[in-house]
Amino acid sequence: MANSMARSFLQVAATDEVAFPLRVVQIEGLVILKIIKHCKEFSPALVTGQLLGLDVGSVLEVTNYFPFPIREEDEEIEADGANYQLEMMRCLREVNLDNNTVGWYQSTILGSYQTVELIETFMNYQKNIRRCVRIIYDPSRSNQGVLALKALKLSDSFMEFYRANNSTGEKLREKNLSWVDIFEEIPQTTSNAI
């Protein structure tokens, strides 16, 4: 009985995922301001952080975030980073805040964010989180009077191609794929929690 209920739930969840393609990323205003502050404080160094929130129908709501610490070259990056993320999410859960990972953010300089490493990071995220986004913020462009904030995801057709061909960075270079074929910009809205 429990197995059939679990299968039914998974089938409904899979149907919902197909029925509601991601159309909008709704980011709370306070989260945007905190991301901007974090990126500007450490500019020109590149910074990243975790996005937290809810996946509701065709809207991905970003309701919270936390920055990743900046590390020195000689530190153990992998183990420390994973422990830090788990501890932060545990603390957020204890104070009853959203602690569901919905993606990550990163600063960039003059729009230079499209890399093979980004694709590999996206694929690793999407193994566990089907609908995740990456928020890009460019403080150098924002200083010119434009809010340079983008929400990106990998295109569905590219993800299928990547998985089917067991692609690597070298294979992608050989195929001469354009960044337009790989990434899809998702419209974003701002909300203010009351």
Salt bridges, closest charged atoms under 4 A:
GLU17 OE2 - ARG130 NE 2.88
GLU41 OE2 - LYS37 NZ 3.21
ASP55 OD1 - ARG131 NH2 2.34
GLU87 OE2 - ARG90 NH2 2.35
GLU94 OE2 - ARG90 NH1 2.16
ASP156 OD1 - LYS153 NZ 3.23
GLU170 OE2 - ARG173 NH1 2.75
GLU184 OE1 - LYS153 NZ 3.77
